[in-house]
Amino acid sequence: MSEPKADNKVQLGCGTLIVIAIIVMIFSGGRESRSLRESVEALNVKIDRLEQKIDDLSKRIPERPPAAPPGEAAK
């Protein structure tokens, strides 16, 4: 009996390789992505607070008439 050849090769398509890469990326960077999400969320909260403070300060500033053009101020 003849023995099977050891030249059996596996061919993976491009889509299969992409799926494998995505799976590896998900499982290898889970902690890092969670930390990044938490940092981004904290920054969003701070930005919201800053926007609220800017709005509050803008309401406190009284309305002023528009400034005169530089040439008219000397007259």
Beta strands, then each sheet from edge to edge (+ up, - down):
end
